[in-house]
Amino acid sequence: MPTNVRKRFVNGIHKQKEILKVIRDGELITLDEIHRRLSRLGYKMDKRHLAMYIRYNLLYKDLVKIKVGRKIYYAKKMKVEKTILV
């Protein structure tokens, strides 16, 4: 069996879960590092395609964009639990 088999995303939900899986909680990460980690898992995709996918499908819903100087970092959005005060 060949060792460099290209993995493919099954659908959009699978792609979202794999992208979110490579980002740890509380970690600031660049697009280059997300692309590098997905490549290590075997997924081959263009970096510009990844940027547009994150912008239109994950940003503000699951990810937050933080600009430091001229560099853009992404972080997972923290989920706030609702508590009922009695």
N, C-alpha and C positions, 0 to 999 in steps of 0.2 A: 504494500500500500504506500503511495507517495506521501512524503512527510509534509510537503507544502501544499496541502489541499486548501483551496479558497472556500471559506465559509460564506454563506449567504444569509441575509436576513429574510425571515419567513414573511413578515408583514410589518406594518408601521409600529404596532404595539411591541413586537419583539425588538425592533430597532431602538425604541425608547427605553425599554428595560435594560438592554445591553449598554447603552450610553450611560444610564443612571447607575448601573452596576460598577462601572469603572471609576466613578467619583465617590470618594469616601465622605462621610458626614463631617461637616465643618472644614472641609478642605477647599482652598482656593486653587483652581487649576486652569491652565491656559488651553486654548484650542489645540495647540501642537501636542500637548501631553495627552489630551483625550484621544487624538488621532493615533499617537504612538501606542497607547494602551490597547485600543481596539485592534491595531495592526498586530500586536503581540498575541491577541486572542485568535487571530486568523482572519479577521474581517478586512477586506480591502475596499476602501472608498476614498474618493477625492476629498481633500481637506476643505475645499470651497463648498462642496456638496454637504459635508458635515456641518459647516458653519450655517448654511441656509436652513438645514433641517432643524438645527438647534434653535435658530431664531424663530421659525414659524411654528414649531411643534412643542418645544420644551420651555422656551423663555417665558418668564412671568407665571407659568403654571407649576413647573417643577424646578426650574433653575433661576438664579438671580445673576445678573451681569454687573460686575464691579470694575470700574475703570480706575487704574492706578497709573498716573502719568499718561503714557501713550499705550500702555499694555492693558488688555482686557482679560479679566479673570472670570471664571464661572464658579458658582457654588450651589449646592443643593439648598432649596428653600426649606426652612425649618417649619415643621408642622406644629401648630399651636393647638393644644387640647382644650376643648371647652369644658369648663367646670361649672357646676351649678352651686351657687352660694345659697345656703339656707339660713 
